């Protein structure tokens, strides 16, 4: 790890370098992970628009459930970063142990929900010819859910909190490459493997998830300094209470956002396969750019949580301002690139010269205009959410997210799409309005939470600590963590 910056120095230390040091590897690792989905879409697009629509909706459904449940694990990262800020390395192993237990418990609702995709689609009046293939695709993917939660999900939140996020960068690009090769092989029957078409893409992705989790866990526990911090496992009941108290609102807020996109996908499916294919192109691109915003949000989460735990409110405010400013500038640049490259982006997915793709190309071109516009709001709300989580503030942001996504975005999108006849473009118009409203509300909440009087009062308040004794045997000594900034 890099040399720490003492928290006792006079002027606030520059926050941009440590912010980017954390966010950079996370963003590149997450983009590599998203490239897996884009690669799947491109390969399935070679089978036709129907295959692209079915595979796209299937993976969207699967990763929606996974993302909602994995967001709850983010509470562990906040608690670990705050423990580092307080200079309490002995607190890390118990939090990590309960985080693994929580991930294991989350597997049950995950598998239950995914196994019911078929009935849910039929309940939404999706045609059997469409619901059947989607259900079959998801039933193969669900075998990758346990390693994605217990392995990848836990590692993804623990490493940034310990300033060891560079490990992600070493693994995820290789994973993306392996996933692409395996998908192509099982879809088209390369290298002597069977030609499985749609089912081959699902099987390849599930296999990749197992390999990713195994590789990350081996690398993490192969580092003595990380192994000494995270083990031996010491279960404390009170830590589960802390994880639930912070994690449940985080999950609900993330669910409000993610489910809006899921419902928009289902509404796009009701407009036909060509509309859904266009929507999938815009969603895939937006998901990639969001990985950058999410990485900045996670970095802001770690930095603000660290300084909050260290009782340094001025530095927490400074970290938040730098993160929000960086997100606005960076995501604005992405928006400009999307605006200028719309035609090339669409052509990357579908052949614009093919008559069968004409409707999908036209709709995607219009929706990409809105995708370009929404980038700044998307980045701002992602980082502001991370800032508030770092402060331990999750309940009010959850309420604000629900109001913005479902009180503003959903009705606006439905009205524009079906009452005004704008179709997929109208649905994305509702998404833009939702993101803008959430960004404004979270910004107001962050300004109040990080205000000087409020921040100083929070810094002097006692931090919650579990009082129950450990369930397992007493811990062995672990290497100390510096009480300086990461």
C-alpha positions in Angstrom: 0.0 0.0 0.0 1.1 3.6 -0.5 2.6 5.7 2.2 -0.1 7.2 4.4 -0.7 10.9 5.0 -0.7 11.9 8.6 -4.0 13.2 9.9 -2.3 15.6 12.2 -0.9 17.8 9.5 -2.1 21.4 9.5 -3.7 22.2 6.1 -6.0 19.6 4.5 -4.0 17.1 2.4 -4.9 17.0 -1.3 -7.9 14.6 -1.8 -7.8 14.2 -5.5 -4.8 11.8 -5.6 -6.1 9.3 -3.0 -9.6 9.6 -4.5 -8.3 8.6 -7.9 -6.0 6.0 -6.5 -9.0 4.2 -5.0 -11.5 5.0 -7.8 -9.2 4.2 -10.8 -8.7 0.5 -10.2 -12.3 0.1 -9.1 -13.5 1.8 -12.3 -11.3 -0.2 -14.6 -12.1 -3.5 -12.8 -15.9 -2.7 -13.0 -15.6 -1.7 -16.6 -13.9 -4.9 -17.3 -16.8 -6.7 -15.6 -19.3 -4.7 -17.7 -17.4 -5.5 -20.8 -18.4 -9.1 -20.1 -22.0 -8.1 -20.6 -21.3 -6.0 -23.6 -19.3 -8.8 -25.2 -22.3 -11.2 -24.5 -24.6 -8.7 -26.2 -22.4 -8.3 -29.3 -22.0 -12.1 -29.6 -25.7 -12.6 -29.2 -26.4 -9.9 -31.7 -24.7 -12.0 -34.3 -27.5 -14.5 -33.8 -30.1 -11.8 -34.6 -32.2 -9.1 -32.9 -34.4 -11.7 -31.1 -31.3 -13.4 -29.5 -30.0 -9.9 -28.5 -33.3 -9.0 -26.9 -33.7 -12.3 -25.0 -30.1 -12.4 -23.8 -30.1 -8.8 -22.9 -33.3 -9.0 -20.8 -32.1 -12.2 -19.1 -28.8 -10.8 -18.0 -30.5 -7.5 -17.0 -32.9 -9.5 -14.8 -30.1 -11.6 -13.3 -27.7 -8.7 -12.5 -30.5 -6.6 -11.2 -31.2 -9.1 -8.4 -27.4 -9.5 -7.8 -26.8 -5.7 -7.7 -29.6 -5.1 -5.3 -28.4 -7.8 -2.9 -24.7 -6.9 -3.3 -25.4 -3.3 -2.4 -26.3 -4.4 1.1 -22.7 -5.7 1.5 -21.5 -2.1 1.1 -22.3 -1.5 4.7 -19.3 -3.7 5.6 -17.0 -1.4 3.6 -18.2 1.7 5.5 -17.7 0.0 8.9 -14.2 -1.2 7.9 -13.2 2.2 6.6 -14.5 3.9 9.8 -12.6 1.4 11.9 -9.4 2.3 10.0 -10.0 5.9 10.6 -10.4 5.3 14.4 -7.2 3.3 14.4 -9.0 0.0 15.5 -7.6 -2.8 13.2 -8.9 -5.4 15.6 -12.5 -4.4 14.5 -11.9 -5.4 10.9 -11.9 -9.2 11.2 -15.2 -9.4 13.1 -16.9 -7.1 10.5 -15.4 -9.2 7.7 -16.7 -12.4 9.3 -20.2 -11.2 9.7 -20.1 -9.8 6.2 -19.4 -13.3 4.9 -22.3 -14.6 7.0 -24.6 -11.9 5.5 -23.5 -12.8 2.0 -24.3 -16.5 2.7 -27.7 -15.6 4.0 -28.4 -13.4 0.9 -28.0 -16.5 -1.4 -31.4 -17.8 -0.3 -33.6 -14.9 -1.5 -31.4 -14.5 -4.5 -31.9 -18.1 -5.7 -35.6 -17.9 -4.9 -36.2 -14.8 -6.9 -34.2 -16.0 -9.9 -36.0 -19.3 -10.0 -39.3 -17.5 -10.4 -38.4 -15.4 -13.4 -40.7 -17.4 -15.7 -43.9 -17.0 -13.6 -43.1 -13.4 -13.0 -42.8 -12.6 -16.8 -46.1 -14.5 -17.5 -47.7 -12.5 -14.7 -46.6 -9.4 -16.6 -48.3 -10.8 -19.7 -45.1 -11.4 -21.6 -45.7 -13.9 -24.4 -44.7 -17.5 -23.7 -42.4 -17.6 -26.7 -40.4 -14.8 -25.0 -40.8 -15.7 -21.4 -39.7 -19.3 -21.9 -36.2 -18.5 -23.4 -35.6 -15.8 -20.9 -36.5 -18.1 -18.0 -34.2 -20.8 -19.3 -31.3 -18.4 -19.7 -31.7 -17.1 -16.1 -32.0 -20.6 -14.7 -28.5 -21.3 -16.0 -27.1 -18.0 -14.8 -28.4 -18.5 -11.2 -25.7 -21.1 -10.6 -23.2 -18.3 -10.6 -25.1 -16.4 -7.9 -23.4 -17.9 -4.8 -19.8 -17.1 -5.8 -20.9 -13.7 -7.0 -22.2 -12.9 -3.5 -19.9 -14.7 -1.1 -16.7 -14.3 -3.1 -16.8 -11.3 -5.5 -19.4 -9.3 -3.6 -17.5 -9.4 -0.3 -14.1 -8.8 -1.8 -15.3 -5.8 -3.9 -16.3 -3.9 -0.8 -13.5 -5.0 1.6 -10.5 -4.3 -0.7 -11.2 -0.6 -1.3 -11.9 -0.1 2.4 -8.4 -1.5 3.1 -6.8 0.5 0.3 -6.0 -2.8 -1.6 -8.2 -2.2 -4.6 -5.3 -2.7 -7.0 -5.9 -6.5 -6.7 -9.2 -6.0 -8.6 -7.3 -4.5 -11.5 -5.1 -7.5 -11.8 -8.0 -10.0 -12.0 -10.9 -8.4 -13.8 -9.4 -7.6 -17.2 -8.3 -11.2 -17.5 -11.7 -12.4 -16.5 -13.3 -10.2 -19.2 -11.1 -11.8 -21.8 -11.7 -15.3 -20.6 -15.5 -14.7 -20.5 -15.5 -13.4 -24.1 -13.5 -16.4 -25.5 -15.7 -18.9 -23.5 -18.9 -17.2 -24.7 -17.9 -17.3 -28.3 -16.8 -20.9 -28.0 -20.0 -22.1 -26.3 -22.3 -20.0 -28.5 -20.7 -21.0 -31.8 -19.1 -24.3 -31.0 -15.4 -23.3 -31.2 -12.4 -25.3 -30.0 -14.3 -28.6 -30.1 -17.0 -27.4 -27.6 -20.6 -27.9 -28.3 -22.6 -25.2 -30.1 -25.2 -24.2 -27.5 -26.4 -20.8 -28.9 -28.2 -18.8 -26.2 -27.7 -21.4 -23.5 -23.9 -21.3 -24.2 -23.7 -17.7 -23.3 -25.4 -18.2 -20.0 -23.3 -21.2 -19.2 -20.1 -19.4 -20.0 -21.0 -16.5 -17.8 -21.9 -18.7 -14.9 -18.5 -20.6 -15.2 -16.7 -17.2 -15.3 -18.4 -16.1 -12.1 -17.1 -19.2 -10.3 -13.6 -18.6 -11.6 -13.6 -14.9 -10.7 -14.6 -15.6 -7.1 -12.0 -18.3 -6.7 -9.2 -16.2 -8.1 -10.0 -13.1 -6.0 -10.3 -15.1 -2.8 -7.0 -16.9 -3.4 -5.2 -13.6 -4.2 -6.6 -11.8 -1.1 -5.8 -14.6 1.3 -2.4 -15.1 -0.3 -1.4 -11.7 1.0 -0.1 -12.0 4.6 -1.0 -8.4 5.5 -4.6 -8.8 4.3 -4.9 -12.3 5.8 -3.7 -11.0 9.1 -6.4 -8.3 9.1 -9.3 -10.4 7.9 -8.6 -13.6 9.8 -9.2 -15.4 12.1 -13.0 -15.2 11.8 -14.5 -13.8 15.0 -18.3 -13.6 14.9 -19.9 -10.8 17.0 -23.7 -10.7 17.0 -23.7 -6.9 17.4 -21.8 -6.5 14.1 -24.6 -8.1 12.3 -26.9 -5.5 13.8 -24.6 -2.7 12.6 -24.5 -4.3 9.1 -28.3 -4.6 8.9 -29.0 -1.1 10.3 -26.8 0.4 7.6 -27.1 -2.2 4.9 -30.9 -2.5 4.7 -31.5 1.2 3.8 -28.6 1.1 1.4 -30.1 -2.0 -0.3 -33.6 -0.3 -0.5 -32.2 2.8 -2.0 -30.1 0.9 -4.5 -33.2 -1.3 -5.2 -35.3 1.8 -6.0 -32.8 2.9 -8.6 -32.1 -0.5 -10.1 -35.7 -1.6 -10.2 -36.6 1.5 -12.1 -34.2 0.5 -14.9 -35.6 -3.0 -14.7 -39.2 -1.9 -15.0 -38.1 0.4 -17.9 -36.6 -2.7 -19.6 -39.8 -4.6 -19.2 -41.8 -1.7 -20.5 -39.4 -1.5 -23.5 -40.0 -5.2 -24.0 -43.8 -4.6 -24.3 -43.0 -2.3 -27.2 -41.5 -5.1 -29.3 -38.2 -6.8 -29.9 -36.8 -3.9 -32.0 -37.6 -1.4 -29.3 -36.1 -3.7 -26.7 -32.9 -4.2 -28.8 -32.5 -0.4 -29.0 -33.1 0.0 -25.3 -30.5 -2.7 -24.6 -27.9 -0.8 -26.6 -28.5 2.4 -24.6 -28.6 0.5 -21.3 -25.3 -1.3 -22.0 -23.5 1.9 -22.8 -25.0 3.7 -19.8 -24.0 0.8 -17.5 -20.4 1.2 -18.6 -20.2 4.9 -18.0 -22.0 4.4 -14.7 -19.1 2.2 -13.5 -16.9 5.3 -13.5 -19.5 7.2 -11.4 -20.0 4.2 -9.1 -16.2 3.9 -8.6 -16.0 7.5 -7.7 -18.9 7.0 -5.3 -17.2 4.1 -3.6 -14.0 6.0 -3.4 -15.8 9.0 -1.8 -17.5 6.5 0.5 -14.1 5.2 1.7 -12.6 8.6 2.1 -15.5 10.2 3.9 -15.9 7.1 6.1 -12.2 7.2 7.0 -12.3 10.9 8.0 -15.6 10.5 9.8 -14.1 7.6 11.9 -11.0 9.7 12.5 -13.2 12.6 13.8 -11.9 14.9 11.1 -15.1 16.7 9.8 -13.3 19.3 7.8 -11.4 16.7 5.9 -14.6 14.7 5.3 -16.2 17.8 3.8 -13.2 18.4 1.6 -13.2 14.8 0.4 -16.9 15.1 -0.5 -16.4 18.3 -2.5 -13.5 16.9 -4.4 -15.4 13.7 -5.3 -18.6 15.5 -6.4 -16.6 18.0 -8.6 -14.6 15.2 -10.1 -17.8 13.3 -11.0 -19.4 16.3 -12.6 -16.4 17.0 -14.8 -15.7 13.4 -15.7 -19.3 12.4 -16.5 -19.8 15.6 -18.4 -16.9 14.6 -20.7 -18.5 11.1 -21.2 -21.8 12.8 -22.1 -20.1 14.9 -24.8 -18.4 11.8 -26.3 -21.7 9.9 -26.4 -23.4 12.8 -28.1 -20.7 13.0 -30.8 -20.4 9.2 -31.3 -24.0 8.1 -31.4 -23.9 6.6 -34.9 -20.7 4.7 -34.3 -22.0 3.4 -31.0 -25.2 2.0 -32.6 -23.2 0.5 -35.5 -21.0 -1.3 -33.0 -24.0 -3.4 -31.9 -26.2 -3.6 -35.0 -25.5 -3.4 -38.8 -27.3 -0.1 -39.8 -27.3 -1.3 -43.4 -29.6 -4.3 -42.6 -33.2 -3.5 -43.3 -34.3 -5.7 -40.3 -32.4 -3.4 -38.0 -33.7 -0.1 -39.2 -36.3 0.5 -36.4 -33.8 -0.5 -33.7 -31.2 1.9 -35.1 -33.6 4.8 -35.3 -34.9 4.4 -31.8 -31.4 3.9 -30.3 -30.1 7.1 -32.0 -32.8 9.1 -30.3 -32.4 7.5 -26.9 -28.7 8.0 -26.9 -29.3 11.8 -27.0 -30.9 11.5 -23.6 -28.2 9.1 -22.4 -25.6 11.8 -23.1 -27.6 14.4 -21.2 -28.1 12.3 -18.1 -24.4 11.6 -17.5 -23.8 14.6 -15.1 -26.8 13.9 -13.0 -26.0 10.2 -12.9 -22.5 10.9 -11.7 -23.5 13.4 -9.1 -26.2 11.2 -7.5 -23.8 8.2 -7.4 -21.1 10.2 -5.6 -23.4 12.0 -3.3 -24.9 8.7 -2.2 -21.4 7.4 -1.5 -20.6 10.5 0.6 -23.7 10.0 2.7 -23.1 6.3 3.2 -19.6 7.2 4.4 -21.2 9.4 7.0 -23.3 6.5 8.1 -26.4 8.3 6.7 -28.5 5.8 4.8 -32.2 6.0 5.9 -33.0 9.5 4.6 -31.1 9.0 1.3 -33.2 5.8 0.9 -36.4 7.8 1.2 -35.1 10.5 -1.2 -34.2 7.8 -3.8 -37.6 6.2 -3.6 -39.3 9.6 -4.1 -37.0 10.6 -7.0 -37.1 7.3 -8.9 -40.7 6.3 -8.3 -42.4 9.6 -7.5 -40.9 11.4 -10.4 -39.1 9.2 -12.9 -41.5 6.3 -13.2 -44.7 8.2 -13.8 -42.9 10.7 -16.1 -41.4 7.9 -18.2 -44.7 6.1 -18.5 -46.5 9.3 -19.5 -43.9 10.2 -22.1 -43.7 6.7 -23.5 -47.3 5.6 -23.7 -49.4 8.8 -23.5 -47.2 11.0 -25.6 -46.2 8.1 -27.9 -42.5 8.6 -27.6 -41.8 4.9 -26.8 -38.3 4.0 -25.7 -37.2 7.7 -26.0 -39.9 8.6 -23.6 -38.9 5.9 -21.1 -35.4 7.3 -21.1 -36.8 10.8 -20.6 -38.3 9.6 -17.4 -34.9 8.2 -16.3 -33.3 11.5 -16.9 -35.9 13.3 -14.8 -35.4 10.8 -12.0 -31.7 11.1 -11.9 -31.8 14.9 -11.9 -34.3 15.0 -9.0 -32.4 12.5 -6.9 -29.1 14.3 -7.5 -30.7 17.6 -6.3 -32.2 16.0 -3.2 -29.1 14.1 -2.2 -27.1 17.3 -2.7 -29.3 19.1 -0.3 -29.0 16.3 2.2 -25.2 16.2 1.9 -24.9 19.9 2.3 -26.9 19.6 5.6 -25.0 16.5 6.8 -21.6 18.0 6.0 -22.3 21.5 7.3 -19.8 22.8 9.8 -22.0 22.7 12.8 -23.6 19.3 11.9 -20.2 17.8 10.9 -18.4 19.0 14.1 -21.2 17.6 16.2 -21.1 14.3 14.4 -17.3 14.1 14.9 -17.6 14.5 18.7 -20.5 11.9 19.0 -19.4 8.4 20.0 -19.2 5.9 17.2 -21.3 2.7 17.6 -19.3 -0.3 18.8 -20.6 -3.8 19.3 -20.8 -4.7 23.0 -21.4 -8.4 22.8 -18.5 -10.9 23.3 -17.1 -12.8 20.4 -18.8 -16.1 19.6 -15.5 -17.8 18.6 -12.3 -18.1 20.5 -10.2 -15.0 21.4 -8.4 -13.5 18.4 -4.7 -13.8 17.7 -2.9 -10.5 17.2 -3.1 -9.0 13.7 -0.8 -6.6 12.0 -1.6 -3.0 13.0 -3.2 -0.5 10.5 -1.8 2.9 10.4 -4.1 5.5 11.9 -3.1 7.9 9.1 -5.0 8.6 5.9 -5.0 5.8 3.3 
